[in-house]
Each structure stands twice: as C-alpha cells, then as structure tokens.
Amino acid sequence: MKSTRNIVFLLLMMATTFSAQLTQAETYDIDTSHSSVNFKIKHLAISNVKGSFTVFDGHFEYIPGQPDQWSVEAVIQINSVNTGDDDRDEHLQNEDFFHVEKFPTMTFKATGAVMDDDDDDEEFEMKGTLEMHGVTLPVTLEVEFNGAITDPWGSERTGFSASTKINRKDWGLSYGKVLESGGLMIGNEVKISLEIEGVKRK
C-alpha cells in the first residue's frame, strides 16, 4: 500500500513538473531590423518634431493568456538618436539634454501585465520602469498584440505595438525656454511609440 502511494505521489509530481514546463513563458529576442523606437515632441507649441533611436536590443518573455509571466528588458543607446538634423542630434546628446558621456543608455524593464476586463491578449498594459539620465521612474505602456507566426525559415515570431507618454522634466531633461506668448519652445510631454518584433529563442 505504501509503495502504491509513493508511485502515485511520484506520478503527480511528474505531472505537475510537466504541466509547469508546458506553461512556462518563452523568451523572444527583439529583431531590431524589424522593430523601431520612436518619439514625438512639440516645437514652439505649433508643430511636432519626430525622432527615433536606431540602436537598441533586448528580449521579452511571453506566453498567451498568462500575463503574470510576461516581462521585458530593453536597452537603448542614446547616441543613436536621429531626428533628421545632425546639429539637433548633437545638441540632444550634450549636457543640455541626455548628456551621453555620463548617461550613454536608457533601460526599460517590466514584469507582468494588466489585462482588459475581457481578458483579451490583444490589448493590455505593461507596467515597468524607465531608467534615463540617472533617474528611474515607473511607466506604463499601452500595448497591442499584433499576432504570432512561423516565418519561412522556421523561426517563431510575435509582434507588438506599444505607446506611452512621459514628462521629460521628471527625468531631469529640463532644457528649454518660455516664449513671449507663454508657450514652451520645446514641449515637456514626449510621446513614445514602439514597434517590436521578437524571434523565439531556439
């Protein structure tokens, strides 16, 4: 009888382990050639200047229907900022703004997600922190799941679009002047948009 109980216990342990393996989140590396990190900020209160960071890398953990297992970590190289104007890009990298020599990267880390009421994986919030200019603060990404596919070379891919808004002054990026009209030469609110495609690690 005791032997039978031991066998049953062993089988239950094996089943639990196997089930955990089945539901474990998979790691996806960001395919930077098919992903983008973009931003937009007001200029003279009447137009928007758009830009991007072209050098970044990272990975995320993902499994459908289990947001408690989702996580993200990505690092962006600040000196890759590109607004289409070399002089402006150089200014953004100096002490007035990012101070690249002292703070060469920004890092986003997130663990877990908050689903909509309908528990739909297609739209959710990803809670995390953004470390930039020596300051780390919480941010929330509004994320849309774009789908999953196996590419012609047999790699499993999944894609997401994400966006958020931050106040640059919260991270110590306060350079700017007040116009005679009372508006700001450079807006404080920065709109960030991401297009992320990940390739599942083999």
N, C-alpha and C positions, 0 to 999 in steps of 0.2 A: 504493500500500500504506500509506504513511504517512497519507494522507488518510483511508483506511478506519479505521485505528487511532484517529485523532483523533475520528472520528464515533462510534466505539464507546465511547471514553472519555467523550465528551460525553453520550451516552445513559445510561451508567452513573451519571454524576454527577447527571443529571436524575432518574433513578430513585431514587437514594439520597436526594436532597432531597425528592422527592415522598413517599417512604416515611416520612421523618422528620416531615414535615408531618402525615401520617396518624396517627402515633402520639404526637403532641405532646399533653401534658395540656391540658385545657380549664379555664378559670377560671370559678368559680362564686361569686357574691356571696351572703352569708348573708342570707336572708329573715328579718329579725328579728321580723316579725309572726307567723311560724310556727316560731320557734326559742325556746329557753329556756336560761338558765344558772342552775342550782340548786345549793344546798349544804345540808348537814345536819351538826349538831354536838351532842355530848352536853351536857346541862344537869343539874347536880347528880348526875351519874352514873346517873340513873334515867330520863331522857327525852331526846328529841331535839328540838332547835329547827331548823326548816326556814326557808330563805330563798332569795332569788333576786336577781339583778342584772338590772334591766329595760332598761337602756340599754347597747347594745354594737353593734359592727359588725365586719365582717371579710370575708375571702374565702378560698377554698381552690382548689388545683389538683388535678384528679383525672382519671384515665383508667383504665378497668378493666384489671386484670391487670398494671399497671406501677407497683408501689409506689415505685420509685426516683424517680418523677416527682411523687409526691404531696407537697403542702405545705399549710400552714395559717398564717394570721396573723389574729389577732383582738384587739380592744381593748375592754376593759370599763370603763365609767365607775363608779367606786366609789360616788359619791354617789347612785347609783340603787339601792343595797341596800334590800331590802324583806323584813322578817321578820314583817310584820303588826302591828308595835308601833312607833309613832312615836318614843317615848322610847328604845327599844333601838336603832332605826336611827340616831338621832342620836348615841348613845353609840358605836356601831360606827364612825362617821365621825370621831370626835375622836382626840386623841393617844393614848388608851389602846389603840386598835386600828389602824385603817387610816391615820389622820392624813391625811385627804383634802386639806387645804390644801397639804400638801407632796407627797403622792403621790396625785394625782387618778385615776390609771388603773392597771389591771393589763393586761399583754400576754402572750398566748400565741403562740409561734412554733414551728413544726415543719417538718421536711423529711424526707421518706421515711417508710417504714413497715416493720414486721416482720410477715410473714405467718405464719399457722399452717403446720404441716408439710404439710397437704393443699393449700396454696396457694389457699385459699378466700378470695375477696374479701369474704365476708360478715362475717368476724371477723378483726381484726388489731390490732396495737399501733402507736400513733403516738408516736414519740419527739419530744420538744421541750423547750422551756424556758418557765418561767413567771416573768415579772418582776412583782414585787409588793412594795410597801413599801420600794423601793430595793434589793431583793435579787433576783438572777436565779439560778434553780436548775433542774436538769433534772427533768422529769416525764414519765410515760408514761401515755397514755390507752388504755384498753381500748375498742375501737371496734367497733360492729356496723353493717354496711351495711344500710339498710332498703329500698333499691330506687331505681329511676330511672323517670321518667315524663314524658310531654309533657302539660302541663296544657291545659285547654280554650281557652286564649288563645295556644297555640303555643310557650310557653316550656318549655325542658327543665329539669327539676328532679331533684335527687337528695337523699336524706336519710340521716342517720347518728344513732345514739345513742352516747354515749361516757361513760365514768366513770373516776374516779381517786380516790386518797386522798393527802392531804398532811398533814404536821405543821405547823401554823401557826407554831410556835416557830422553825422553820427560816427563816422569812421575818421574824423579829423581832416577831411578834404574840404576845407572851408574857403579856399581862394575864390575871389570874385568881388565885383563892385556893384553898388546900387546905382541905378540910372537916375537921371533927373526926374523921370516920370514916376519913380518909385519902384519900378520893376528891377529884376536882377539881370546883370549882364550874362551870368551863367546860372541856370536853374539849379535848385538843390535836389529835386527829385530826379532820380535816374531810373529809367525803365529798362529792365533786363529781359532778354528773350533768348532761349536756348533751343537748339535742335540737336537732339542726341540720338545717335545710332550705336548700339552696342553689339559686340560679337561674343557669343558664348565661348568661354574657355573650354578647350578640349582636354 
